[in-house]
Amino acid sequence: FNIPMTGLRFFTVYGTHGRPDMAYFKFTESIIKGKPIEIYNYGKMKRDFTYIKDIVSGICLIIDKKPKRIKSKITNSDAAFKIYNIGNNKPITLKRFIYAIENSSGKKAIKKNLPMQPGDVPVTFADINDIQEDFGFEPKTSIEEGIEIFVKWYQENKISI
């Protein structure tokens, strides 16, 4: 139908007003309430935690731009499409992530270290070269800054899951 399309892939998004089933919500609640948290792969796994403000910044750069036509090597057709990864591109360990929550909440986690879960992967992160080259995208929020904002919001809003 000749409709230009842009696909976006987000990587481990966190921040205020997020999904309460995500690890950062559960860990924050447990740490604040003095309940144990389960830490898989002994906290060594790495994730590309991306603060919501950086995700929105990436979307705003892309939203009004039509992708260029690309000739497909597979179908031999041409279509206007592009897929962008929006992430931090700096994976951090789960240990550092938990430390940021501890530091922001002023409470120590009760840690239950466990082996890697079947089917999980040790490292995930976004290759953001395309969005950097096409739009100059650069994530700006460190895990420490983002978690501090989240924990403050969490505490002020008496969130409970």
Secondary structure, DSSP 4 states (H G I P E B T S, - for coil): ----EEEEEE-SEE-TT--TTSHHHHHHHHHHHT-EEEEGGGGT-EE--EEHHHHHHHHHHHTTPPPPEEE-TTTS-EEEEEEEEES-S--EEHHHHHHHHHHHHT---EEEE-PPPTT--SB-----HHHHHHH-------HHHHHHHHHHHHHHTT---
